[in-house]
């Protein structure tokens, strides 16, 4: 399917958005009405909320697959199903922990966080294990929900919006991603149900979308943005957030104003330095090479 790369596929976008909302919002609202919370101390509720979050994050991939196969019938050429340069993975793996160090260091400096006094009771071995695990084995389970998110948002929605331009496309899908998560925010996800959190979660996803969208486009790989998302989510349960207790989550921490500004600045730099050739490659990916052997076999049979 050779679509005009300057045309916005409104039908595909609408089909994806409606399908994602229909498959997730009713379940989230029912869970909310039954008392499922992300900021509760109940172990049972925490397990239910964790399962709900994983299930919801997988839905965008399913929705994108359905829309590609039925509504748009375009195949998966624009999905970015290639590995991409290995150097990007190494840089992402190294950069994510330092992003957390910067954000939580600023949270300390701005007075919206303090050092966890219980951290001193941890042994060097415990700290080393937590750090090593957050950079390795703890990252692996996060790849599944991360792929669910990325196959839907950077694998489908981002290429659909790219005819509008690089910046509108990345910010646009970030806005949709954030609005989609509003029922989770009501249930206490990230901001413990604070009203200002409903605005911040959209700004947070926009800032994160700028980074992940830029990585997806620059590398041509959906798997890179998946890897970054998994590493980023894993570090939220890593050593740095244990070391620093955020007193005001609306302003400190990775999803507060401090984190949003840092992530937005990094994302803006990545987008500003993204070459136009990389954007064009996503808009019009090369056709898959045909197998010469099969071609010759068809010629002989005819």
Secondary structure, 3 states (H helix, E strand, C coil): CCCCCCCCCHHHHHHHHHHHHHHHHHHHHHHHHCCCCCCCCCHHHHHHHHHHHHHHHHHHHHHHHHHHHHHCCCCCCCCCCCCCCHHHHHHHHHHHHHHHHHHHHHHHHCCCEEECHHHHHCCHHHHHHHHHHHCCHHHHHHHHHHHHHHHHHHHHHHHHHHHHCHHHHHHHHHHHHHHHCHHHHHCCCCCCCCCCHHHHHHHHHHHHHHHHHHHHHHHCCHHHHHHHHHHHHHHCCCHHHHHEEECCCCCCCCCCHHHHHHHHHHHHHHHHCCCHHHHHHHHCCCCCCCCHHHHHHHHHHC
